């Protein structure tokens, strides 16, 4: 095992070449000692860590693959998905003896027997939205296991899964448990639940591929997908507009109440969540602008995704992507683009 601690790779590097599964990543990590891989795998398995910490661990195990493999096994990174489905099924059946579990191409959806039709609809919808996630993120890697979705049959049981002070209305993504969690009191709520799952599902998807994405990218793209209408054919196009975010952002821009883009793209998660009404709308508007305003700005969107896919941490990826951007000019064009919509 050799330790690769160089992060000077250019954006064209194919960090993920030949990777088709979680086990492929583990094998490459043991061969190369590349800390970017350890960072990704630890994050994927629910650990809150950093690229620097991963770098130190790889250096500590340099030249000793056997000890490194033992470390990965102890942290449940090696064999992370072995038996996971069986454990979740056992726990769900213990809670709901009358249950229904839908197995789709990309998901296991755990539901109640009385909501079988809705559980199937959720599974089919998530498969379709997953394909849009992959298209937007340009990902070829397959998940080691299907993603998990739990659909509680009532709000009471759903709320028992929440930590104190949580404000989730319909659904959330649990990184530690690697699952989407929602509740469905009645079929009348299905549309809103699907829209929320489209949002939270992107966090689940991105969390599998990128350890520490910029918060505006993560939440902005989640808002973008939440703007889709589950009753219509799901298509990723310029017509995919989150009308609620657009309306709010126009109002904020008209009042001059927004965060300058140069500061916004480096915003911390804590600051982002301190003003969700503005920041969620601005995050969506920036994603939409970069995706559809022009080819020159779309280039930055694609480059940022490529840097993140190649294992760059958040700030180095942002630095590399936007180092030559004229932010004053981009901000003027962004404001006009959104106000003219």
PEKA-V359261 format. One record per residue. N is the residue number from 0. SS is DSSP state (h for helix, s for strand, l for the rest). OMEGA is omega in degrees with one decimal (* if undefined). NEAR is the number of other ideal C-beta (glycine too) atoms within 12 Angstrom. Layout:
N,SS,OMEGA,NEAR / N,SS,OMEGA,NEAR
This chain:
0,l,174.4,26 / 1,l,-178.7,21 / 2,l,177.0,28 / 3,l,-179.0,26 / 4,l,179.3,24 / 5,l,179.3,16 / 6,l,-179.0,26 / 7,l,-178.1,12 / 8,l,177.8,22 / 9,l,-174.2,15 / 10,l,-178.4,25 / 11,l,177.5,14 / 12,l,178.5,21 / 13,l,-177.9,17 / 14,l,-173.8,30 / 15,l,-178.4,28 / 16,l,178.4,14 / 17,l,-179.3,14 / 18,l,178.7,29 / 19,l,-175.4,17 / 20,l,175.8,21 / 21,h,-179.9,32 / 22,h,176.0,24 / 23,h,178.2,22 / 24,h,-179.2,39 / 25,h,-179.9,35 / 26,h,179.6,23 / 27,h,177.6,28 / 28,h,179.9,38 / 29,h,179.8,33 / 30,h,-170.2,20 / 31,h,-174.2,26 / 32,l,-177.9,33 / 33,l,-176.7,37 / 34,h,176.3,36 / 35,h,-179.5,41 / 36,h,178.3,38 / 37,h,178.0,44 / 38,h,179.0,37 / 39,h,-174.6,41 / 40,h,177.3,42 / 41,h,178.2,35 / 42,h,-179.8,35 / 43,h,-177.4,37 / 44,l,171.0,33 / 45,l,179.2,23 / 46,l,174.0,26 / 47,l,-173.9,16 / 48,l,179.9,25 / 49,l,178.8,21 / 50,h,179.4,30 / 51,h,177.7,20 / 52,h,179.4,21 / 53,h,178.5,38 / 54,h,179.9,28 / 55,h,179.5,19 / 56,h,-179.9,32 / 57,h,177.7,36 / 58,h,-179.2,22 / 59,h,-177.8,19 / 60,l,-178.2,27 / 61,l,177.8,22 / 62,l,-178.9,15 / 63,l,-176.3,19 / 64,h,-177.7,23 / 65,h,177.8,13 / 66,h,179.4,19 / 67,h,179.0,33 / 68,h,177.8,22 / 69,h,178.0,15 / 70,h,-179.0,26 / 71,h,178.9,34 / 72,h,179.4,18 / 73,h,-179.7,14 / 74,l,177.4,24 / 75,l,174.6,24 / 76,l,172.7,35 / 77,l,-176.0,27 / 78,l,-174.6,20 / 79,l,-174.0,30 / 80,l,-179.5,30 / 81,l,175.8,17 / 82,l,-176.7,13 / 83,h,-179.5,26 / 84,h,-178.4,23 / 85,h,179.9,15 / 86,h,-179.0,20 / 87,h,178.3,29 / 88,h,-179.3,21 / 89,h,-179.3,16 / 90,h,-178.7,20 / 91,h,-179.5,32 / 92,h,177.2,19 / 93,h,179.7,12 / 94,h,-178.3,22 / 95,l,178.0,25 / 96,l,174.2,10 / 97,l,-174.0,15 / 98,s,172.3,28 / 99,s,-179.4,28 / 100,s,-179.5,33 / 101,s,177.8,32 / 102,s,178.9,24 / 103,l,-176.9,25 / 104,l,-174.3,20 / 105,l,-171.8,33 / 106,s,160.1,38 / 107,s,179.1,36 / 108,s,-177.2,44 / 109,s,-178.8,41 / 110,s,178.3,37 / 111,s,-177.3,31 / 112,h,-179.5,20 / 113,h,-179.1,19 / 114,h,-176.8,33 / 115,h,-177.9,23 / 116,h,179.6,20 / 117,h,178.5,34 / 118,h,178.5,37 / 119,h,179.4,23 / 120,h,178.4,29 / 121,h,-179.8,46 / 122,h,179.7,36 / 123,h,179.0,27 / 124,h,-177.9,40 / 125,h,175.5,43 / 126,h,-179.4,28 / 127,h,-178.3,30 / 128,h,177.1,45 / 129,h,178.3,36 / 130,h,176.7,24 / 131,h,174.7,31 / 132,h,-177.4,37 / 133,h,-179.7,26 / 134,h,-178.5,21 / 135,h,-176.1,33 / 136,h,179.4,33 / 137,l,-177.2,21 / 138,l,175.7,26 / 139,l,-177.4,18 / 140,l,177.3,27 / 141,l,176.6,23 / 142,l,-177.1,32 / 143,l,177.2,28 / 144,l,172.6,27 / 145,l,174.6,30 / 146,s,-177.7,44 / 147,s,174.5,38 / 148,s,175.6,50 / 149,s,-179.4,42 / 150,s,179.2,50 / 151,s,-174.5,37 / 152,l,178.2,30 / 153,l,-176.8,20 / 154,h,-178.5,21 / 155,h,-179.2,12 / 156,h,178.0,22 / 157,h,-176.7,28 / 158,h,177.9,22 / 159,l,179.7,16 / 160,l,-174.7,26 / 161,l,172.4,22 / 162,l,-177.8,13 / 163,l,177.2,7 / 164,l,179.6,7 / 165,l,-176.4,15 / 166,l,-178.0,12 / 167,l,-177.2,25 / 168,l,-174.6,20 / 169,l,-171.5,31 / 170,s,172.8,39 / 171,s,176.5,33 / 172,s,176.3,34 / 173,s,179.4,26 / 174,l,-178.7,26 / 175,l,-178.7,18 / 176,l,179.4,23 / 177,l,-177.3,36 / 178,s,168.9,37 / 179,s,-179.5,47 / 180,s,178.9,39 / 181,s,174.0,48 / 182,s,-179.1,36 / 183,l,-179.1,38 / 184,l,-178.6,25 / 185,l,178.4,16 / 186,h,-179.4,20 / 187,h,-178.6,10 / 188,h,-171.4,27 / 189,h,-177.7,29 / 190,h,-179.2,24 / 191,h,178.5,24 / 192,h,179.0,42 / 193,h,178.9,38 / 194,h,179.3,33 / 195,h,177.7,37 / 196,h,176.1,50 / 197,h,177.5,42 / 198,h,-175.4,42 / 199,h,178.9,39 / 200,h,177.5,46 / 201,h,175.8,42 / 202,h,178.4,37 / 203,h,-179.9,40 / 204,h,-176.0,39 / 205,h,179.0,38 / 206,h,178.4,35 / 207,h,-172.9,40 / 208,h,-173.6,36 / 209,l,-177.0,39 / 210,l,-169.9,35 / 211,l,-177.6,36 / 212,l,172.9,38 / 213,l,-174.8,37 / 214,h,179.9,33 / 215,h,177.3,40 / 216,h,-178.4,40 / 217,h,-177.6,40 / 218,h,180.0,37 / 219,h,178.2,41 / 220,h,176.0,45 / 221,h,176.0,40 / 222,h,178.2,41 / 223,h,-178.2,42 / 224,h,176.5,47 / 225,h,179.2,38 / 226,l,177.2,37 / 227,l,177.1,36 / 228,l,-178.4,22 / 229,l,-179.4,27 / 230,l,-178.4,13 / 231,l,176.2,16 / 232,l,-175.4,14 / 233,l,-177.8,27 / 234,l,176.0,18 / 235,l,-177.0,30 / 236,l,179.8,18 / 237,l,179.2,17 / 238,l,178.0,19 / 239,l,-174.4,31 / 240,l,173.3,29 / 241,l,-172.7,34 / 242,h,179.5,21 / 243,h,178.2,20 / 244,h,179.4,38 / 245,h,-179.3,29 / 246,h,-180.0,21 / 247,h,-176.4,28 / 248,h,176.1,38 / 249,h,179.6,26 / 250,h,179.0,21 / 251,h,-179.5,26 / 252,h,179.2,28 / 253,h,-179.6,14 / 254,h,-175.6,13 / 255,l,-176.2,13 / 256,l,178.2,19 / 257,l,179.1,29 / 258,l,176.8,29 / 259,l,-171.7,20 / 260,h,-178.3,32 / 261,h,176.5,21 / 262,h,-175.3,19 / 263,h,-174.4,34 / 264,l,178.6,38 / 265,l,-175.3,25 / 266,l,178.2,32 / 267,l,178.4,18 / 268,h,-179.5,22 / 269,h,180.0,10 / 270,h,-179.2,17 / 271,h,-177.3,30 / 272,h,-179.8,19 / 273,h,179.0,15 / 274,l,-172.5,20 / 275,h,-177.7,20 / 276,h,178.9,21 / 277,h,-169.6,29 / 278,h,177.0,35 / 279,h,179.4,35 / 280,h,-179.8,37 / 281,h,176.7,42 / 282,h,177.1,42 / 283,h,-175.8,43 / 284,h,179.3,45 / 285,h,176.1,46 / 286,h,-177.5,46 / 287,h,178.6,38 / 288,h,-178.9,40 / 289,h,-178.3,39 / 290,h,-166.9,32 / 291,h,-175.9,24 / 292,l,-179.1,27 / 293,l,178.8,19 / 294,h,-178.1,12 / 295,h,178.3,18 / 296,h,175.3,30 / 297,h,178.4,20 / 298,h,179.9,20 / 299,h,177.7,35 / 300,h,-178.9,35 / 301,h,-179.4,22 / 302,h,179.6,29 / 303,h,178.5,41 / 304,h,-179.3,34 / 305,h,176.9,28 / 306,h,-179.9,35 / 307,h,177.5,38 / 308,h,-179.5,33 / 309,l,172.5,32 / 310,l,176.3,41 / 311,l,172.8,35 / 312,l,-170.0,30 / 313,h,-174.4,31 / 314,h,175.3,25 / 315,h,178.4,26 / 316,h,178.1,34 / 317,h,178.7,31 / 318,h,-176.3,21 / 319,h,-176.9,27 / 320,h,-169.0,30 / 321,h,-174.4,29 / 322,l,-176.9,19 / 323,l,-176.7,14 / 324,l,170.5,26 / 325,l,-173.0,17 / 326,h,178.2,23 / 327,h,178.5,13 / 328,h,-179.2,17 / 329,h,-179.2,27 / 330,h,177.8,28 / 331,h,-178.6,18 / 332,h,178.6,23 / 333,h,-178.5,37 / 334,h,-179.6,29 / 335,h,-179.7,18 / 336,h,-177.8,26 / 337,h,-178.6,35 / 338,h,179.9,22 / 339,l,-177.5,13 / 340,l,*,24
